[in-house]
Amino acid sequence: MELLPSAEPVRLIEADGTAVPRRVLPGPTELRAAYRALVLGRRFEQQATALVKQGQLAVYPSAHGQEAAEVGAVLALRPTDWIFPTYRDSVALLTRGVDPVEILTLLRGEWHCGYDPYVHHAAPQCTPLATQAPHAVGLAFAAQARHEDTVALAFVGDGATSEGDFHEALNFAAVFHLPVVFFVQNNQYAISVPVSRQSVAPSFAHKAVGYGMPGVLVDGNDAAAVLSVVGEAARRAREGEGPTLVEAVTYRIDAHTNADDATRYRPDEEVAGWLSRDPVARLSAYLTNSGQLNVDVEAAIAAEAEDLAADLRTRLVAELPPPADELFAHVYHRPTQRLRDQAELLRAESEER
């Protein structure tokens, strides 16, 4: 088993939309589905960012520029496989079929999770760095014990690779040969800390060697390459060959969140260079040049994206504040006496007003 990643990221489509020679690409149906998901994801990103500026969201961690990594990773899995997203992986949830309003409920500060994880096989978005990695490993451990045909994929940022939970998760998964894919989105910065200050390893994918699992480096702005690489990692996991560490090299075009000023730590020239590698434009150019995408289909997908944004605006703005007693819902399966006392105190105070 080859453990070391390639020196250069796996790439199937160049930045200008031309296919890399002697490479096998996913089929037309898969690529068109990826293009649709990219367009919807980009429009969702734009709308969510606008909603923050309008005061409808408390915060929004943008994934503009990273959409191909999230879309490709999710589409490479089966609907019955589980994903463990971070706070920046809203596009992954959208691709999984989660209602856009339910995705943004967390970022309005109303619920810790606005969707049913069991319906979508998607864990709640995780804000603490890397804590979702052991969760993914735990689910995979249970699936293996039950002889279930399930793969768990843990989304991880480059900053999270410096956390102890990340290393513990990789070690446990490797020792027990678990069906897990660790998917590191290397967007070059952990808030303002560049990759060079996180690690001096040749790549994050190289870290897999220390745990006895293969590491793969992939162009995270190439949806076709991500589909292919994560699909192979999922196949390995499903067939009992153990975990894989995949590093998707990409870039966060926008600031860390609306509370961040990215101009303080990265130059405009760097951002401009990555804009030329835009994942949506890349796949669009390839599909158009190969005759798999025409003007009518492109217009229909764009219109669908606008409908999604309009529906999101309407429903999110129209939502009433949640009832105060929801503070106590789903905290425990069986509420403690202290929690019941607090709920009763809130009800009594509300009646006095």
Buried (B, 14 or more C-beta within 10 A) or exposed (E): EEBBBEEEBBBBBBBEBEBBEEEEBBEEEBBBBBBBBBBBBBBBBBBBBBBBEEEBBBBBBBBBBBBBBBBBBBBBBEEEBBBBBBBBBBBBBBBBEBBBBBBBBBBBEBBEBBBEBEEBBBBBBBEEBBBBBBBBBBBBBEBBEEEEEBBBBBBBBBBBBBBEBBBBBBBBBBEBBBBBBBBBBBBBBBEBBEBEEBBEBEBBBBBBBBBBBBBBBBBBBBBBBBBBBBBBBBEBBBEEBBBBBBBBBBBBBBBBBBEBEBEEBBEEEEBEEBEEBBBBBBBBBBBBEBEBBEEEBBEEBEEBBEEBBEBBBEEBEEBEEBEEEEEBEEEEEEBEEEBEEBBEEBEEEEEEE
